Amino acid sequence: MYIPCWNCGHDVWIETQTECRHCGEPSKRCVDCASYQVVGSSCRALGVQINQADASDPTSLSQSYRCPDYHQSPLAAQQASARKGGKRAKDESAAAPAAPAGTAAAAARPAAPAKPAPASPEAAEPLARPARPHVIAHRGCTETAPENTVAAIEAAAKMRCDAIEFDVHVTSDGKPVVIHDATLERTTSGEGAVAATSLAEIRTLDAGSWFSEEFAGQRVPTLDEAIAAAGKSMMAVHVRCHENESDRAERAITDELRNQGAVKRAWIIHHTRHGLYRFRKLQEDLRLCWLPRDGGRDMEYIDDAFYMGYRIIQPTFRVVTPEFVEYARKKGVWINVFWADEEDQMRQLTDLGVNGILTNKPRLLQQVLGLRGDAASAEKS
């Protein structure tokens, strides 16, 4: 699919494939900007290193489909042919600029209309080191209540957690509900896919007995119930549903955040760039966190988020090094780490200066940070 490049406003091709079609392994998506202007080994438009081959052929990101059984689809082959034909035509033109990025955007459709380019992302304001990381309760307070229920979210809110993370799927009739899995079996008394079940059917299910009899009768919350249960805490809304060709899920979630007056108290976590793009189009001021399928393996994660305009990332604990944190801080990218449940991990991340820590043990993290939890409002950094 095509979206406007965050940096220059021209068309960018986003490969919506998120898993290898043969083996199912996670694979990254190709991001090729149609306005690449290659001078030597650098792209003038984006200020990044890129060689001539990367400019005229699929970028290194697109080459990360490394499944030995991978075969190019007929559509991709057609796009590659169009790309090469467009490059030859440009090479034959004496007035042509240096070769643009190798995408179908340059060859298969007219150039995007000129737009004023936003300020270079290199000028982004660096972040100061936070006084402490924010305490982010993963799926609510799951130590004391079943995950992603009103009881768990209310418990985290009572503890004065800085933020509460919960997961959202959309029912067959388009209603956002708070549940982690795409299917009902693990955490409810029901069976089948959430996306194939109506809200009325889901509301009849028990979502608490699996945890303990004390919570028998807990229901799968609707998004508006979760927002109300969160109180004054910030909310990390992890969008688990994924639809390549529809904005149904993004629209339902955005509408609910608006209706509840919660846009300023939330950020969206999503696994796909095009899903986040749709959220941006629906609600420009909504905070967005990109979480790639592989969890973010290296510095490239920061660069990808930065150049696409997403200012929150959620890396796994294993990739967060002093260099990683410092680079993200210079780029103005906020780091919420997934996750830490042990005291030594919490102290290590705090010493590194990350912005937030997702945890299944929010009370322990508050103790490590010297916060009082229930009795008083946690000091905000």
N, C-alpha and C positions, 0 to 999 in steps of 0.2 A: 504494500500500500504506500501511497505518497502522503507526506505531511510536510509543512513548511519547516525548513531548518531553523532551529532556535537562534542560531548565530547570524545568518545572513538573510533569512526570509525566503530563500529559493527552495525548490522542491528537493525533498530527501526521500530516498527509497528505504522503507523499513520492511525487512523480511519477517512475515508474521509467523513463520514456522518456529516453534519453541522446543520441539523435540524431534530427534531424527525419525524420519518416517519409517525407517527399517528396524532399528534396534530400540527406539524409545529413549535413548540417552539424551540428557539436556544438551542443547546446542545454542550458541549465541546467534544474534541476528545481525544482519549486515546493515551498516549505516553508510550510505554513499551520498555525498552532497553534490548536486548537479553544478554547483558553482565553484568547485575546486579549481584553483589557479596555481598550477605547479611551477615553481621557480627553483631550479636546482633540486634540493632534497626537501624543500619546505612547501607547504600550502599557504599561499599568501592570505587567503580568506580566513582560514581557521587558525593559522599560526602553529600548525603541528607538522611534525616530520612525516613525509610521505614520498615514496619514490615514484618514478614514472610508471612502473608496472602497476603499482597500486592505484594510480590515477586512471589508467585505461582498462584495467581488469578488475575483477572482484577484489575488494579490500581484504586485508588480513583477517578482519573480523568474520567476513563471509566464508573464509577458508577454514574456520574452526568447526565446520562439519567434518569431523575426522573419522566417522564410522567407515570401516573398511568395505562395508556393503552398500555405501551410499551411491545412488545413481541420480544424476540430474534429471529433474522432471522435464517433460516436453515444453512446458511453459517457460521454465528457466532457461532451457536451451534456446528457445526462440528469442528471449530477452537478451541472452548473451550474443546471439547473432546480430540482433539489432544494434547492440552496443558497439560491436566491432565495426559494423557498417558505418555507424555514426562517427566513430573515431577516424576511419579512413577518409570520410568526407571532410572532416575538419583538417586532417593533415594535408589535403590537397588544396586547401584554401590559404592563399598567401597572407590574408588578413586575419586568419584565425588566431586566437590566443592559445596559450599552452593548453595541452589536452585536459579537458574536464574529467571529473570522476566518471568511472566506468559504470554508468547506470542506464537503465532503460529510460530514465527521465530525460536524458540529453538527446536520445535518438528517437524515442517512440511518441513523444508529445511535445507541444510547443514549450518554450522556456516560460517559467513563471513570470508574471508581471513584476516590474521593478518595485521594490518596497524599501523604505528607509531601513537601513541595517541598524539593529540595536547596538548598544555599546559592546565593545569586545568583551567576551567573558573573562579575558585575562585581567580586566580591570575590576573584577569582583572584589568586594571588601573582605579582607581576611577576617577570620573569627578569632576573638580573644579566647584564651584558655578559660574554660568554665570554672567557677568556684568549686563545683562538685557535679557529678553526673546526675541526671534526672532518674528517678525511680519509676520504671515502667512495668507495671504488673502484667505479666504474660497470661492472657486469657482470663484476666481477673485474678483474685486471690485463690489460686487453685490448691493451696495447702489446706484451706478450711471449707471449700465449697466446690461443687462440680464446675469444670471449666465452661466458660462462655454462657453462664446462666446469670440471671438477675442477682442471685445470692452471691456469686463470686465477684461480680462487678460492684455491688454495693459494699461488700467487705473491703475491696481495694479502695473504694472511695472513702469509707470510714477511716481507713488507715492514713488518709491524706497522701496517697501516692500521687506523684506528679502527673502521671499519665497511666491510662489503662488500655491495654491492647486487646482487641477482640476481632474475631473473624466473621466475614459476611458472605453468604451465598444468597441467591435469588430463587424463589419458588417458581413453580410452573406458571403461576398467575402473576409473576413479576413483582413479588413482595420481598424486600430484603430481610433476611433472618440471620441471627447470630449463631453460627455453628462452624466448627473447623472443617470437618470432613465433607467431601462431596456426597457421601452416603450417610444414612441414618443409623446404621447398625451399632457402631461403637459407643455412642453417647446417648442413644434414645431407645425407646421400646419399639421403634419402627424399623422398616426395611425399605431399601430402594434408594434411588438418587434424590437428593434435595430438589434438583432442577425438574424432576418429573413428579413432584408432589405439591399439592396445593397448600396454601397457608392454612386453610381450615383443617386439612388432614394433619399437618404438622402440629397444630395447636392441641391436638388430642393426645400427643405422645408424652411420655414421662422422660424427662431429661436429667433426672437427679438420682434415681434409685441405684444406678450402676455405681455411684460414688458412695452412698450410704443411705440407709432407710430414712435417716433424718431429713433427707432432701427429696423424698418421694413426692411427686406432684409438681416439681419444678418443670417449667416448660421451656421449649426453645424460644428465646426472646425474639421479638421483632426489633428492628433497628431503633425505632423510636423508644421502646422500653429500655434498651441498652443505654441510649443517650440519657434518658431520665435517671437511670440507676447510677450513672457515672458522676452525677452531681456537678461539682465545679472542676473536677479533674479534666485534664486534656485527654483526648482519645486518639489512639492509633487504630484506624479502621483498616484491617487487612482484608482486601478484596480477594477472595479465593476463587470466585467464579471467573471464567474466561470465555469470551465470545469474540471471535475474530471479526465478524462482519456486522455486529450490532452494538449499539450503545445502550441497550435496554438496562443492563445491570448498572452501568455508570450513571444513567439518568435517574434510576430509582433511588440509588444511594444519595446522589447529590440533592435530589428533591427532598428527601427526608432530612438531610442535614440543614437545608434551608428552612424547611417547615418548623424544625425544632430550634432554630436560631443557633445552630451549633457549628457553623462553618469555621468560625474563628477558634473553636476549641478542638479542632480535629486536624489530623493529617491522614492522607490516604497512602496505604502501602499496596503496591501492585507489582506483578511479575512481568508485565509487558510494557514496552514503551508506548505502543499505540493505545493501550488501555489508559495509561496516564495522560496521553495527549487528549483523549476524549474527555477526561475529567477536567483538564485545563480549559478546553473549549466550553464546557458547560458552566464552570465556575472558576474564573481566572485567578482569584485570590486564594484558592484552596491549596494548602501545603501538600506537596507530593513527595513520596519516597519510593525510589525504584529499588526493587529487590529481585535481581536476576535469578533464574532457575538454579544456577550453580552456587548461589549464595555470595558471589563476589570473591574471586580468587586472588586478585592482586591489585596493583595500582591502576590497572586499566578500568577497574570498576569505578574509581573516582573520576577518571577522565570521561568515561561514557556518561555518567550521571551529570557531570559538569557541563559538557558540551550540548547535552539535550535539555539543560535548564532545570534539572531536578536537584534540589539543594539539601535533601536528606537521603542518607543511605543506611542500610541495615546489614553490615558485614557480619560474618561469623567470627567467633572469638579467635579462631586460629590464624586469621590474616591480619589481626590488629597489632601492628608493631609501632614503635616510636616513629619510624619513618612514614608509615601509613597515616598515622594521626596528624603528623606535622604537615604532610602534603595536603590532606583534606582541609586542614585549618587554613592553609594558604589559599586554597581554592574557594573558601567560604562555604564548604560542605559540612553539614552537621552529621555526626556519627552516632547512631544508636546501635549498640552491639547486641547481637543475638548469640548466646545468652550467657548468664553467669549465675550459678546457684551455690557455689562454694565461696567461703570467705576469702581464700587466697586469690581466687579469680577476680572477685569484686575489688579487692585492694589493688591488684595489678592494673585493672582497667581504670580505676580512679587515679592512680599514679600517672597513667598515660595521658589523662586529661580528656577522655571521651565525653560526649555530650549526654548520652543516656545509656542505660543498661536495662535490657529486658531480662526479667527474672521470674522464676516460679516461686521465689522466696522473698517477696518484697519486704517483709518484716526484718529479715536478716540483713538485707541491703541497707535498710534505714538504720539499723544498729551500727553497721560498719561505717556509715556516713555520719553517725552521731545525731541522727534525727529522732524526734520523739514520737512520730507516728500518730496514734489515736488521740493523744492528749492535747496536741497543739498542731497548728499548721506547720508543715515542713517548710524550712527555709528555702526560698526559691533562689536559684542561681541566676 
